[in-house]
Amino acid sequence: MAEVEAAVSADLSPAGVAATVHAAQAAHGALIDDDGIVLYAGTNVLSPAAAAANRPALSTRPSMGWPGDKYQVGLDHLDTLEVLAPLLVADLVEGTHAEVRLQSATLANLAVYTAFARPGDTIAVLPEAAGGHASHHARGAPAVRGLTVVDLPYDPRRLDVDHARLPAFLHAHRPRIVVIGASVMLFPHDVAAVRAACDEVGAILLYDASHVAGLVAAKAFQRPLHEGAHVLTFSTYKSFGGPPGGCVVTRSADLAERVSTVAYPGLLANYDAGRLGALAVTAAELATHGPAYASACLANARALAEALHDNGFDVVRRDAEFTRSHHVAVDAHHLGGGDRAGRLLGAAGVYLSGIGLPWQDAGEGMRGLRIGTQEITRRGFTPADQPAVAALVRRALLDGEAPERVRADAVALRHAVNAR
């Protein structure tokens, strides 16, 4: 931070700052958007139609209250967006009510915690090493609400909740909310089994689909609300492929009212109305093209997992299967851990991140590498390209080749795909 501060402090005039900002934006765009092979699981790009519907000018306009009953006047046309977007989003994931004004899935989760748990109550979540998100754990959003967090029993071999131990665990801890869904999801949860155990203790079942929402929309991974989740939360910019934001969806009018009352006026006054048009367009596109897109993401993930395995990597699997989602995970313990491996790959023009793995030691750090295929799929990569991607990863991590040499070939591969 000190180095960057020194570099940018030479000219803090409006013109100087504008020049610095434009230069940083251009350099980032060239590095990532034009040349990079982006395998990071927490990102995507808008479709051309959604990008055209994204209106930053609307983001500066206040919009407080409910459609038809605003604190400000002159917002009739924004009412259209505020009704259209949740209508489309709820239908897409098999719900009936959607709160779409929240700015992130973290705030969506906080809204659910606030609606259904009081300070001092307990929530049960997936362990962090099993992909449990920061917004599920004590250092994140639950701390804002003053909640006690306990880890659900987990079966590392099955990469899922330990269903044999779950009922007794819930009876012992009596959580108000049970949270499933994770930052790396290779296989679906048994939602019906978790819901049955929740019903025994009167717990709300929250499924955080932030990473798999695009697959859920396409009914290509699992159908959480249909299978028994009370509430579905997700971020809208990962596999969903929309603008940044968070959603809460349910089939219950009562649950929806409680969440939305927390959202406004509890967590929101004004919000970013400029993204609602892009969200609506994205939802409409997923309703039509989502199954084909999800199928392509899954095919790319399977092909990349196989190629990485063939190139000598320890690809996480359950039995003989690497993944049923768009995610792939690699055990990077012998590569110095996921963070080190991720930095080496970044220098080579391949962008992803570390992730915890359920069998890692306490304090080990990020043992794994997490890969998502949602962006490369939208960029035009196919299963036939995955051996070349895996070879770049091997050269950077196993062969010890100079990063700049690998980067040159990574850029060449990206440009070849762009040119199709």
C-alpha positions in Angstrom: 0.0 0.0 0.0 2.8 2.4 0.8 4.5 1.7 -2.5 1.2 2.4 -4.4 0.6 5.5 -2.4 4.1 6.8 -3.2 3.5 6.1 -6.9 0.2 7.8 -7.2 0.8 10.9 -5.0 2.9 12.9 -7.5 -0.1 14.7 -9.0 -3.3 14.8 -7.0 -5.0 17.4 -9.1 -8.3 16.5 -10.8 -6.5 16.0 -14.1 -3.7 14.0 -12.5 -6.0 11.7 -10.6 -8.1 11.2 -13.7 -5.0 10.2 -15.7 -4.0 7.8 -12.9 -7.5 6.2 -12.8 -7.7 5.8 -16.5 -4.3 4.3 -16.8 -5.1 1.8 -14.0 -8.4 0.8 -15.6 -6.8 0.4 -19.0 -4.0 -1.7 -17.7 -6.3 -3.9 -15.7 -8.6 -4.4 -18.7 -5.7 -5.4 -21.0 -4.3 -7.8 -18.4 -7.6 -9.5 -17.4 -10.3 -8.8 -19.9 -8.3 -8.9 -23.1 -5.3 -11.3 -22.4 -6.1 -13.3 -19.2 -7.4 -16.8 -18.8 -9.8 -16.2 -15.9 -10.6 -19.3 -13.9 -11.5 -17.4 -10.7 -14.7 -18.9 -9.4 -16.1 -15.5 -8.1 -16.4 -13.5 -11.3 -18.0 -13.4 -14.8 -18.7 -10.9 -17.6 -22.0 -9.4 -18.5 -23.6 -10.4 -21.8 -23.7 -7.5 -24.4 -27.5 -7.0 -23.8 -27.1 -6.9 -20.0 -24.1 -4.5 -20.3 -26.2 -2.2 -22.5 -29.0 -2.3 -19.8 -26.6 -1.4 -17.0 -27.1 2.4 -16.4 -24.6 4.0 -13.9 -26.6 7.3 -14.2 -29.5 5.6 -12.3 -27.1 4.6 -9.6 -26.9 8.2 -8.4 -30.7 8.6 -8.1 -32.3 8.0 -4.8 -35.1 5.4 -4.6 -36.4 5.0 -1.0 -39.4 2.8 -0.2 -41.6 0.4 -2.1 -42.7 0.7 -5.8 -45.7 3.0 -5.8 -45.0 4.4 -2.4 -41.7 6.2 -2.6 -40.3 8.9 -0.3 -39.2 10.8 -3.5 -41.3 11.7 -6.5 -40.6 11.1 -10.2 -39.6 7.5 -9.8 -42.5 5.8 -11.7 -40.2 4.3 -14.3 -37.9 2.9 -11.7 -41.0 1.1 -10.2 -41.0 -0.9 -13.5 -37.5 -2.2 -12.9 -38.2 -2.8 -9.2 -41.2 -5.1 -10.1 -39.8 -6.7 -13.2 -36.4 -7.8 -11.8 -37.7 -9.7 -8.8 -40.5 -11.2 -10.8 -38.0 -12.7 -13.3 -35.5 -13.7 -10.7 -38.0 -15.5 -8.4 -39.5 -17.4 -11.3 -36.1 -18.4 -12.6 -35.0 -20.2 -9.4 -38.5 -21.6 -8.7 -39.5 -19.1 -6.0 -42.4 -16.8 -5.7 -40.9 -13.8 -3.9 -37.5 -12.2 -4.5 -35.7 -9.3 -2.7 -33.2 -8.0 -5.2 -32.2 -4.6 -3.8 -29.4 -5.8 -1.6 -25.9 -5.0 -2.8 -24.3 -8.4 -2.2 -24.9 -11.9 -1.1 -23.3 -11.1 2.3 -26.0 -8.5 2.9 -28.6 -11.0 1.7 -27.3 -13.5 4.3 -27.3 -10.8 6.9 -30.9 -9.9 6.1 -31.9 -13.6 6.6 -30.0 -13.8 9.9 -31.7 -10.6 11.1 -35.1 -11.7 10.1 -35.0 -15.1 11.7 -32.4 -15.0 14.6 -31.9 -12.7 17.5 -28.6 -11.7 19.1 -27.3 -14.7 21.1 -29.0 -17.3 18.9 -27.0 -20.0 17.2 -26.7 -20.7 13.5 -25.1 -23.9 12.0 -22.9 -23.6 8.9 -20.4 -25.5 6.8 -16.8 -25.5 8.1 -14.6 -22.9 6.6 -12.2 -25.6 5.3 -15.2 -27.1 3.5 -15.9 -23.9 1.6 -18.1 -22.2 4.2 -18.1 -18.5 3.2 -16.9 -15.6 5.4 -20.5 -14.3 5.5 -21.5 -17.6 7.3 -18.8 -17.5 10.0 -18.2 -15.6 13.3 -15.8 -13.1 11.8 -18.3 -12.1 9.2 -22.0 -11.1 9.0 -23.1 -13.3 12.0 -20.9 -11.1 14.2 -22.9 -8.1 13.1 -26.1 -9.8 14.3 -24.4 -11.1 17.5 -24.9 -14.8 16.6 -23.1 -17.9 17.8 -21.7 -20.0 15.0 -21.2 -23.7 15.1 -19.8 -25.9 12.3 -22.1 -28.6 10.9 -20.8 -32.2 11.0 -19.0 -32.8 7.7 -17.9 -35.9 5.8 -14.7 -35.0 3.9 -14.9 -38.3 2.0 -18.3 -37.5 0.6 -17.7 -33.7 0.4 -21.0 -33.1 2.1 -22.8 -32.8 5.4 -22.5 -35.9 7.6 -26.1 -36.9 7.5 -25.7 -39.7 10.0 -24.6 -37.2 12.7 -26.7 -34.3 11.7 -30.0 -34.9 13.6 -28.3 -35.4 17.0 -26.1 -32.4 16.3 -29.1 -30.1 15.6 -30.9 -31.4 18.7 -27.8 -30.6 20.8 -27.2 -27.1 19.4 -30.8 -26.0 18.5 -29.7 -23.5 15.8 -32.3 -21.0 14.5 -30.8 -21.1 11.0 -28.9 -23.8 9.2 -26.7 -22.6 6.3 -25.6 -24.8 3.4 -24.0 -23.9 0.1 -20.3 -23.1 -0.2 -17.6 -21.2 -2.0 -16.5 -24.4 -3.7 -19.3 -26.8 -4.6 -18.3 -29.9 -6.6 -21.4 -31.9 -5.8 -25.0 -31.1 -4.8 -26.2 -31.2 -1.2 -28.9 -33.6 -0.1 -31.3 -30.7 0.6 -34.3 -32.9 1.5 -32.3 -34.7 4.2 -31.0 -31.5 5.7 -34.5 -30.0 5.6 -36.0 -33.0 7.4 -33.4 -32.6 10.2 -34.1 -28.9 10.4 -37.8 -29.5 10.8 -37.2 -31.6 13.8 -35.7 -28.6 15.7 -37.7 -25.8 13.9 -34.7 -24.3 12.1 -34.8 -22.2 8.9 -32.8 -23.8 6.1 -30.8 -21.3 4.1 -29.1 -22.4 0.9 -26.5 -19.9 -0.2 -26.2 -20.5 -4.0 -23.9 -17.6 -4.7 -21.5 -19.8 -6.8 -24.0 -22.1 -8.4 -27.0 -19.7 -9.0 -26.6 -19.9 -12.8 -26.7 -23.7 -12.7 -29.7 -23.6 -10.3 -31.4 -21.2 -12.7 -30.8 -23.8 -15.5 -31.9 -26.7 -13.3 -28.5 -28.2 -14.2 -27.1 -28.8 -10.7 -29.9 -28.9 -8.1 -33.2 -27.1 -7.3 -32.8 -25.9 -3.7 -36.3 -24.4 -3.1 -38.0 -27.3 -4.8 -35.9 -29.8 -2.7 -36.8 -28.1 0.6 -34.8 -25.0 1.4 -36.8 -22.3 3.1 -34.7 -19.5 1.6 -32.3 -19.2 -1.3 -29.6 -16.5 -1.3 -27.1 -15.7 -4.0 -24.9 -13.2 -5.6 -25.8 -12.2 -9.1 -22.4 -11.8 -10.8 -20.8 -15.3 -10.6 -22.3 -18.2 -12.6 -25.5 -16.1 -12.7 -23.6 -13.7 -15.0 -25.4 -10.5 -14.0 -24.3 -7.2 -12.4 -23.0 -7.2 -8.8 -25.7 -7.6 -6.2 -27.5 -10.1 -3.9 -30.9 -11.8 -3.9 -33.1 -13.5 -1.3 -35.7 -15.8 -2.8 -38.4 -17.9 -1.1 -41.8 -19.5 -1.7 -43.2 -18.2 1.5 -45.0 -14.8 1.6 -44.4 -14.6 5.3 -40.7 -15.3 5.1 -40.4 -12.9 2.2 -42.1 -10.1 4.1 -39.8 -10.5 7.1 -36.7 -10.5 4.9 -37.8 -7.4 2.9 -38.8 -5.5 6.0 -35.2 -6.1 7.2 -33.8 -5.0 3.8 -35.8 -1.8 3.8 -35.6 0.2 6.0 -33.3 -2.0 8.1 -30.2 -2.4 5.8 -31.1 0.0 3.0 -32.2 3.5 2.5 -31.2 4.2 -1.1 -29.7 1.5 -3.2 -28.2 1.0 -6.6 -31.1 1.1 -9.0 -28.8 1.3 -12.0 -28.1 -2.4 -11.9 -31.7 -3.6 -11.9 -32.1 -3.3 -15.7 -29.1 -5.5 -16.3 -30.3 -8.0 -13.7 -33.7 -8.3 -15.4 -32.1 -8.8 -18.8 -29.7 -11.4 -17.4 -32.6 -13.3 -15.8 -34.5 -13.2 -19.0 -31.5 -14.5 -20.9 -30.9 -17.3 -18.4 -34.6 -18.4 -18.8 -34.0 -18.9 -22.5 -30.3 -19.7 -22.9 -29.3 -20.8 -19.4 -29.6 -24.5 -19.9 -27.1 -24.4 -22.9 -24.7 -22.1 -21.0 -24.8 -24.3 -17.9 -24.3 -27.4 -19.9 -21.2 -25.8 -21.5 -19.8 -24.8 -18.1 -20.2 -28.3 -16.8 -18.6 -29.8 -19.9 -15.6 -27.5 -19.6 -15.2 -28.3 -15.9 -15.2 -32.0 -16.5 -12.7 -31.7 -19.4 -10.4 -29.4 -17.4 -10.5 -31.7 -14.4 -9.6 -34.7 -16.6 -6.8 -32.7 -18.3 -5.3 -31.5 -15.0 -5.4 -35.1 -13.7 -3.7 -36.3 -16.8 -1.0 -33.6 -16.3 -0.1 -34.9 -12.9 -2.3 -32.8 -10.5 -4.1 -34.1 -7.5 -7.6 -33.2 -8.5 -10.2 -33.5 -5.7 -12.7 -36.2 -6.4 -15.5 -38.2 -4.8 -15.0 -41.8 -5.7 -14.1 -41.7 -9.4 -15.9 -38.4 -10.1 -14.2 -35.0 -10.2 -17.2 -32.6 -10.3 -20.9 -32.2 -11.1 -20.7 -28.4 -11.2 -18.6 -25.8 -13.0 -16.1 -25.9 -10.1 -12.9 -27.9 -10.0 -10.6 -28.2 -7.0 -6.9 -29.2 -6.8 -5.0 -30.2 -3.7 -2.0 -28.0 -3.9 -0.3 -29.1 -0.7 2.8 -30.4 -2.5 2.9 -27.1 -4.5 3.3 -25.0 -1.4 -0.4 -24.4 -0.9 -3.1 -22.7 -2.9 -2.1 -19.2 -2.3 1.5 -19.7 -3.5 0.3 -21.7 -6.5 -2.3 -19.0 -7.3 0.3 -16.3 -7.3 2.6 -18.3 -9.6 -0.3 -18.8 -12.0 -1.2 -15.2 -11.9 2.3 -14.3 -13.0 1.8 -16.7 -15.9 -1.5 -15.1 -17.1 -3.9 -17.7 -15.5 -6.1 -16.2 -12.8 -7.7 -18.2 -9.9 -7.6 -18.4 -6.2 -6.7 -20.6 -3.2 -9.4 -22.4 -1.2 -9.5 -24.5 2.0 -10.0 -28.2 1.8 -11.8 -30.3 4.4 -8.8 -32.5 5.2 -6.2 -29.8 5.8 -4.5 -29.2 9.1 -5.6 -26.4 11.4 -3.7 -23.2 10.6 -2.5 -24.7 7.2 -3.9 -21.9 5.2 -5.5 -22.4 1.8 -4.5 -25.9 0.8 -6.4 -26.1 -2.4 -6.8 -24.3 -5.8 -10.4 -23.4 -6.8 -11.3 -23.2 -10.4 -14.5 -22.0 -12.1 -15.3 -22.3 -15.8 -18.2 -19.8 -16.0 -16.1 -17.0 -17.5 -14.0 -19.0 -19.9 -17.2 -20.6 -21.1 -18.8 -17.2 -21.8 -15.5 -16.1 -23.5 -15.8 -19.1 -25.9 -13.6 -21.8 -24.5 -14.7 -25.3 -25.2 -13.8 -28.8 -23.8 -11.3 -29.1 -26.7 -9.4 -26.1 -25.2 -9.0 -27.6 -21.8 -5.9 -29.7 -22.4 -4.1 -26.5 -23.5 -5.2 -24.7 -20.3 -4.1 -27.6 -18.2 -0.7 -27.6 -19.9 -0.2 -24.0 -19.0 -1.0 -24.8 -15.4 1.5 -27.7 -15.5 4.2 -25.6 -17.0 3.8 -22.9 -14.4 3.4 -25.2 -11.3 5.1 -28.5 -12.0 7.7 -27.8 -14.7 8.9 -24.6 -13.1 9.0 -22.8 -16.4 9.6 -19.0 -16.4 6.2 -17.3 -15.8 6.8 -14.8 -18.7 7.2 -17.7 -21.2 4.0 -19.4 -20.0 2.2 -16.0 -20.1 3.1 -15.5 -23.7 1.4 -18.8 -24.6 -1.6 -18.1 -22.3 -2.2 -14.8 -24.1 -1.8 -16.5 -27.5 -4.4 -19.1 -26.4 -6.8 -16.4 -25.2 -6.4 -14.5 -28.5 -7.0 -17.6 -30.6 -10.2 -18.3 -28.7 -11.2 -14.6 -29.2 -10.6 -14.8 -32.9 -13.1 -17.7 -33.5 
